[in-house]
Amino acid sequence: MIRIYIILLIISVGFVSCDGRQNKRESLQKSITEFNTKYTQSQSITFFPKEYTEIVTDSIVSNRVKVSIKNYSSMDETIILASSEKNTDYHRVFESEIVISFSSKAVFSTYISAKEFKLNNINDKFWNNATLEHVWVNQELSTEQTIQLDMSFINPKDKSFKLYRMSIDEKGQKLINLIEQQG
């Protein structure tokens, strides 16, 4: 009799376990489908450069002339390169700080950004999405009396650029000229 009860118990457990419920694979598939319909994918945001970038250059042109240039990316300002539902690409804006010393006396100090140049060139559409790329000492043209700094600006949206040359004399007087442009 006990054998009959044990056999009936095993058969009833077998029937109860075959009640048509989903298996693990089906449950997982259903959960994934529900999640994908409820939540849209989040937007991917990329920055160029990814992190804060700073390049400090101290150039000694002669025994009396020293040029300090600090090029850095602004973490607060960006240019939108491309935007879609899933992706947005940004280019960080660059700026520069320059100090020129003659005989250990700072005679020229300035801040350079595309915003400053835009104020002087309001009608030029290049400046709407432009950023400073780099400032450097033109060693070939610089002398003890006059420092030549080259400045490149880019517009990352349309891949155009402008190259300027800034001349600074030992009294701190500056003169800026456009050297080359594309686009």
N, C-alpha and C positions, 0 to 999 in steps of 0.2 A: 504494500500500500504506500509506503514511504517512497518507493521507487516511482510510483505513478504520480505522486505529488511533485517530486523532483522533475520528472519528465514534463508534466503540465507547467510547472514554473519556468522551465527552460524554453518551452514552446511559447508561453505567454510573453516572456521577455523578448524573444525573437520577433513576435508580432508587434509589440510595443515599439521596439527600436526601428522598425520599418514603417514608420507612420508617414513617410513622405517629406520629412524635413530636409533642409538643404545640408549638403556636406560643406566642409571647410572651404574648399575651392570656390564653390558657388557663392558662399557668403562673402568671401573676400572680393570676388568679382562684382557682386551687387553693391558692396560698400564703396568700392572705387568708382563705380558709375555714379552713385548718388553724390559722392564728394565732388566729382568733376562737374556735375550739373549745378551744384549749389555754389561753388566757389570758382570764380574766374582766376586765371593765372595772374600773379602779381607782375607789375611792370619792372623790367630790367633797366637799371640806370648805370651808365658807365661814364667815367671821367677820364680826360687826358690832361695832364698826367694823373695817375690814380691817387697820389699822395702829394702833400706839400713838397715843393721843390725849391731849393735855394742854392744859388751858385755865387760865391763871393770870390772876387778876383782883386788882388792887390798888385798893381803894376808899377815898377820903378822904371821911369823913362830915362832918368839921369840921376846924378847925385842929389839934385835939387828938386826933382819933380816926382811926385807919387800920385797915382790914381787908384782910388778904391771904388769898385763897382759891385753892387749887390743886386743880382737878378733873382726874382722870386715869383712864385705863383700865388695869386690871391685866392684864399679859400672862400671868399664871399661873393666873388663875381665869376660868372661863366658865360659862355656863348653856346647856344643850342645848335648843334651840328645837324642832328636828325632826330625826328620824333615819330613814333608810330604807337599803335595800341600796346605793343609788347615791349618796345625798346625806346630809350631816350639816350642820346649821346651828347655829352657836354665837353667843351674845351675850356680849361681854366684860363683866366686872364692873367697875363704876366705884367709885372711892374719892375722898375729899377730905381735904385738910389745911387747917386754918384757924388763923390767928394774928391776934389783935386787940390793938392797942396803944392805950393812952390816954396822952397826953403823952409819946410816944416810949418808953413802957415797956410791954413785952409782958405783959399781964395774963391772957390766955387763949390757950391753944394746944390744939388737939384734932385727932383723926383720926376721920373719919366713914365708915362703910361699912354695908352692909345686915347684915353679920355682927354688928356691935355692937348693932343694933336687934333682931336675932333673939334675942339672949341675954335681952333684956327681955320678949320676946313669944313665948315658946316654943310656945304652943298655937295661934298664928295661922299658918295654912298659907300665907298670903301671902308670908311671909319665906323659905319653902323655895326659891323661885326668884327672889327679889327682888334688885335692884341699885340703887345710888344713881344717880339720873339727873343731878342738878345741885344745887349749893348756891349761893345768891346773897344779897346784902344787899338787904333790903327797905328801900329808900331812903325811902319814904313814912312808915313807922312808926319808923324809927331816929331816935334823938336823940343828943345829946352824952353823955348818961348811960346810955343803954341801946341796944344794937345788936340789931336783929331780923334773923335769918337764916332764909330759907325753904329747905327741903330737900325735894326730890321723889324718891320711890322708885317704881320701876316693877317689875312682874312681867311680863316680856316673853312669857311662855308664855300667860297668860290675859288680857293687856292691861289689867290692873288697876293702880291707882296709889294712893299715899298721900302727902299733903302735910303736912309738919310745920313748925312755927315754933319756933326756938330764940331765946330772949331772953338776952342776956349784959349784965350791968351792969358798971360801971367797976371793981368789985372782982373780977371774973372769975366771978361766980356765974351759973350757967345754969339755965334752965327750958325744958323742951321740951313742946310741946302739939301734938296732932293737929288739923289745921285742916280737912282734906278727904280723902275717900277714895272710890274707885269700885271696885266688884267684890268 
